[in-house]
Amino acid sequence: MKYITQLLYILLFSGLGELLERVIPLPIPAAIYGLVLLLIALATGILKTAQVQDAANWLISVMPVLYVPICVKILEYWGVISQNAAAIITIIVVSTFLVLGVSGLVTQWLIKRGKRK
């Protein structure tokens, strides 16, 4: 029963995210809205970590199974993907290095800021 209750909490926030996606005209996926709402609820204490922890750990443990549909879709569109492989690889490499660089700079800034205090 505990797992069902915890999954219902997670599904509630997922459903709220779906609702927000339909109401707010931004190109943000419903899953992101749901995760942000869940984060806010956890950070403010509206929802306690213990109220979702076991179900969340279970979802993480079965996460590889959740990637199967995505892999099937990639295989369906392999013709389009292979035609644009060079552009896709370039975008992946450039964005990876940008994220690494910005993350490093922000981390260094935060460390320096922390030492000043």
Sequence and secondary structure as in RCSB ss.txt:
>XXXX:A:sequence
MKYITQLLYILLFSGLGELLERVIPLPIPAAIYGLVLLLIALATGILKTAQVQDAANWLISVMPVLYVPICVKIL
EYWGVISQNAAAIITIIVVSTFLVLGVSGLVTQWLIKRGKRK
>XXXX:A:secstr
 HHHHHHHHHHHHHHHHHHHHHHS SS  HHHHHHHHHHHHHHHTSS GGGTHHHHHHHHHTHHHHTHHHHHHHH
HTHHHHHHTHHHHHHHHHHHHHHHHHHHHHHHHHHHHHHHH 
